[in-house]
Amino acid sequence: MKTQHTESPPGAGPLAPVRALCSIAERLLDHATGQVERWESMPGPAWLERDLAECEKFIREASSASGLGLDYEGGRQLAEAKIARRELRRLHEEAVRPYRRSAALWRGLRTRLALALKKSRSQGAQPQHLRALLALVEDLGRPLADQDMQTLKEARAYIRQLAVEPDAGRPRKIGVHAVPSATGGSAGTAPFAPPAPDDVELDSALLNRYLRHLRSSRSNPRTAAFSSASPSDATTCRKTTA
C-alpha cells in the first residue's frame, strides 16, 4: 500500500517521530476499513448471482400464490425451486468464502492496529507499545513510500533511545539530579545538597580538648558547670577541614 507522507512541522520537538508514526497508523486504519468493506461486498460469479436471484423471485411469487391455492403441479415446482435455491446458496457461499476470509483478516488487523494506536497514545504508554505499533505499520503498510520509510526509521531510532533513556522525550532540569525517594519507590529529582553529617571529617584537636574537659568534669565536681555547657561545643566537633 502506498501511503501519503505527512511532514512534521519545524521545531515539533522530540515526539515528532511518534506523532508521524501515529499519523501513518491512522491512514492505515482507514485503508483497513476500506478493505473490509470491499471484500465483504464482493459478489459471486455473475451466472450464479443471476440464477439465485431468479430462483428467489420465483419462490416469492409462488408462495404468494399459494394462499389462493396451488394445484399439484404448482406445488411440485415450488418444492423443486426451494431445493434448487438451497443448492445455489451453497455454491454461492463457496464462491464468496475467499472474499469473506479476506474481510475477516483485514478486520482482525484493523482491530489490532486500533488497539496498538490507543495504547501508544495513552498516558502510560511504554516503549513496547510503540514497538508493537511500529511493527504493525511496517507489516500493513508495505510497500511504503520512501518518505514514510524515513519516518519509520526516525521513529525506530527514537523508540530505541526511549528504551535506554526513558526521559529522552522530556525536558531536562539543570542543577538537579535523580535521587531515590524516602519510601524506596521510584526515583525523583532533588537539588544538590551538602554532604550528610556522617561524611564530615572531625577536627581532632577540638575533639581532644573536649574529651579532656569531659574527663576533668567527672573527676572534679567543681567543673560540672563547664561539663553541662560543653555539649554545645560537641556540635562544632564535626566540621569540614579547610
Secondary structure, DSSP 8 states (H G I E B T S, - for coil): ---------TT--TTHHHHHHHHHHHHHHHHHHHHHHHHHT----HHHHHHHHHHHHHHHHHHHHGGG---HHHHHHHHHHHHHHHHHHHHHHHHHHHHHHHHHHHHHHHHHHHHHHHHHHSTT--HHHHHHHHHHHHHHT-S--HHHHHHHHHHHHHHHHHHH-GGGGS---TTEEEEE-TTS-SEEEEE-----GGGS-B-HHHHHHHHHHHHHHHH-GGGHHHHHHTHHHHTTTB----
